[in-house]
Amino acid sequence: MVDLSTKLVNVLGDKTTKPLTKAFDMLVVEDLLRHYPRRYAELGKLTDLSGLEVGQHVTIMARVASVKNYSFGPGGRRTRTEVVVTDGTGQLTLTFFQQAWRLKSMEEGSLGLAAGVVSEFNRKLQLTHPDWEPLTEADDPTESSRLSRGIIPLYRATAKMPSWKIEQCIGMCLDAIGPLDDPLPGQVRTERGFFDLSGSFEAIHRPRNTADWQGARDRFRFEEAFVVQTIFAQRRRQLEHERAASRPVVTGGIRERFEAQLPFELTAGQQEVVAEVSADLGRTHPMHRLLQGEVGSGKTIVALIAMLQVVDAGAQAALLAPTEVLASQHFRGITAMLGDLAKGGMIGGADGATRVRLLTGSQGAKARKESLLDAASGEAGIVIGTHALIQDHVQFAELGLLVVDEQHRFGVEQRAALVDRAEVTPHVLVMTATPIPRTIAMSVFGDLEVSTLRELPAGRQPIQTTVVPYAERPAWLERGWQRVREEVAKGRQAYVVVSRIGDSDDGEEKDTRSLVELHEELAGGVLHGLRLGSLHGRMSADDKDATMNAFARGDVDVLVATTVVEVGVDVPNATVMVIMDADRFGMSQLHQLRGRVGRGSEAGLCLLVTTSGDDSPARERLDAVASTSDGFELSRLDVELRREGDVLGARQSGIRSSLRLLSVVKDGEIIDDARRIADSVVEADPGLAAHPALAAAVHDLEHSERADYLERT
């Protein structure tokens, strides 16, 4: 009996399975059946070639009139294939780049369907890289049934595994498969009019009308949301039953003394979030809260107040940072803010003061030993570190609060390593400076309560952002370097950010400016005579610290760096940032980077240097960054412009998203509905004993590589 877990090779044979595995990582029947059509060609809604308009999305049936390859580019190494097709009412050119094999697969006289967006080139209408579905393949046995149904599914395909062949393979699986257990409870299907699982696979792959595939698509979207939300419902229920020690505010403690000596007043937003976090810490079940805020909105001080409240209650707080640069900066910043309150047991320390320690992987032996001893004895009320904090030999006397900075850099296992090791479950506060739209927060951080800081502290200066199209206007970049010199002449400092280091073991693309090349070029050219420093992730911790300290002191005028400066680096005297090859960075990342300037009393300037074309998607993203300083608006635009899998962290982790049809950007109502139903199902049946197929789906997602995306955004 064939089911969803049956190996594809047992149904399709080795020869057919190999290209599916290579192209799409398909191993079992479910992998293939969940390779849903990208779109459908409806034969009754075909467009005549004589009626085409630019910008129109069309599906046409036409016959190949001619096909020819053209060479272009340096040395003629690139290929453009032009296929002229006709339907008797007119002609249209189908254009493909770097697909010379089309010459053989789209022979003159062959009939097919083409789907794409009409554009115009040299006064001729064309489709660029359209979906092409041959209708006369001699070895396609489903031809007559496909045409009789009138709806042909079009799949994401490759040269060796075209759409019609994928459809054929799916048909073989559908014909062979037995009854399927459904992860959606029967009542949920009935209330929403959904097909069962078997019927949904049939309707989405072999629809007889539009309502078939639309109904199946709606069902699978809901199912994807429902399985994820069931995981989160179980996590929330588990958290409700965990116990934590209450860490209430202590009158006259370090927290109150620290707040009293602050030289500024907290914003209304900061005060509101402090109250939320403070109330959470006073409860007897563990806090799990996400604190998201605009760049420079003052998240760190909110976290510090929370840490001091826990220290006052007799416990310790750990701050987990993603990089040594950021951990070191947190250490310097927090000890400076606390002053004598951070010198517990030391000369000059205030009465009842605590101690702050730093723990990183490349620390010297003496400093590391002191930090480990103070953490284990409880002398250190606050311990700040990187992944080194997670190691087994790091012990705390009593860990009461874990603060995780930049959550998306850490997997759940790393966060859990500290939480699980504590005898009493600590409270957890997760901070991110990448604003997250609500529907994405529900899909990615569904087990966390969310607090948001939107307003900037008084005195923060605006940042002017300008796109510098180097290929079209090289003089703009020259003016940019002049501006850097002008700012340095006024006693200020600048960053130059690059996408790669450029040393011998750097395997990145070579068509971008590297740190090594640019540092040398600037030092001997337009920035000659200025004090240049460089900072990147492969430097030793001591060298990174020395460079950052020199920059913070003002001993370095221009810091040429990779994205190690992206989060948390705080040098108020820096007013200019030049980002080379800015199109290589995501919108939220660019917003993070530019947040490093304008942190003092002077306005900031950020130049986004690019060689991307005026009408390219890359330029569209850069123009969006330049058009607004609102991180939340940028975050919304970012997820609209990016592929869905990237939104959920698939690119960062190298793992394909498990969401194939659900859009966490657009399907907020579906996610809301799925969350409500998942909560009620888990409330009635926490172990899902009455829902074995749902339990299996939850287990598969939680224990597969794809579960990574649940912890990332």
Buried (B, 14 or more C-beta within 10 A) or exposed (E): EBBBEBEBBEBBEEEBBBBBBEBBEBBBBBBBBBBBBEBBBBBEEBBBBEEBEEEEEBBBBBBBEEBEBEEEEEEEEEBBBBBBBBBEEBBBBBBBEEBBBBBEBBEEEBBBBBBBEBBEEEEEBBBBEBBBBBBEBEEBEBBEEBEEBBBBBBBBBBEEBBBBBBBBBBBBBBEBBEEBBBBBBEEBBEEBEBBBBBBBBBBBBBBEEBEBBBBBBBBBBBBBBBBBBBBBBBBBBEBEEEEBBEBEBBEEBBBBBBEEEEEEEBBEBBEBBBEBBBEBBBEEBBBBBBBBBBBBBBBBBBBBBBBBBBBBBBBBBBBBBBBBBBBBBBBBBBBEBBBBBBBBEEEEBBEEBBBBBBBBBBBEEEEBEBBBEBBBEBBBBBBBBBBBBBEEEBEBBBBBBBBBBBBBBBBBEBBEBBBEBBEEBBBBBBBBBBBBBEBBBBBBBBBBBBBBBBBBBEEBBEBBBBBBBBEEEEEBBEEBBEBBBEBBEEEBBBBBBBBBBBEEEBEEEEEBBBBBEBBBEBBEEBBEEBBBBBBBEEBEBEBBBBBBBBBBEBEBBBBBBBBBBBBBBBBBBBBBBBBBBBBBBBBBBBBBBBBBBBBBEBEBBBBBBBBBEEEEEBBEBBEBBBEEBBBBBBBBBBBEBBEBBBBBBBBBBEBBBBBBBBBBBEBBEBBBBBBEBBBEBBEEBEEBEEBEBBBBBBEBBBEEEBBBBBBBB
